[in-house]
């Protein structure tokens, strides 16, 4: 992701109309999701793999 990117969907779920639990933001480390982001050049999909929280 880059500064200024706007997340519009996570795993195909529109972030503006979804309930928090539908977005799987609390998924375990190692779980991958596809984030659709909008930037000046258009929209694109990015695969994001969650890391462990630092201690």
C-alpha positions in Angstrom: 0.0 0.0 0.0 1.0 3.6 -0.6 0.3 6.8 1.2 -3.1 8.2 -0.1 -4.5 4.8 -1.0 -8.2 4.4 -0.2 -9.3 0.9 0.8 -12.6 0.2 -0.9 -13.0 -3.6 -0.3 -11.5 -6.4 1.7 -11.9 -9.9 0.2 -14.6 -8.6 -2.1 -16.6 -7.0 0.8 -17.3 -3.3 0.3 -15.9 -1.5 3.4 -18.5 1.2 3.4 -21.5 -1.1 3.6 -20.0 -4.0 5.6 -20.3 -4.8 9.3 -16.9 -4.8 11.1 -17.0 -8.6 11.7 -17.5 -9.2 8.0 -14.1 -7.6 7.2 -12.0 -10.2 9.2 -9.7 -7.4 10.5 -9.0 -9.5 13.6 -7.8 -12.6 11.7 -4.8 -14.5 13.0 -1.2 -13.8 11.9 -0.4 -15.6 8.6 -3.9 -15.1 7.1 -4.0 -13.4 3.7 -6.7 -11.1 2.4 -7.2 -9.2 -0.9 -7.5 -5.5 -0.4 -8.9 -3.4 -3.3 -7.5 0.1 -3.1 -8.2 3.2 -5.1 -5.4 5.6 -6.0 -4.9 8.3 -8.5 -3.9 5.8 -11.2 -7.1 3.7 -10.7 -8.1 0.7 -8.6 -6.0 -2.4 -8.0 -6.0 -5.5 -5.8 -3.2 -6.1 -3.2 -2.7 -9.3 -1.2 -2.0 -8.5 2.4 -0.7 -11.2 4.9 -1.1 -10.3 8.5 1.9 -10.4 10.7 2.1 -11.0 14.5 1.6 -8.0 16.8 4.8 -6.8 18.4 5.1 -7.5 22.1 
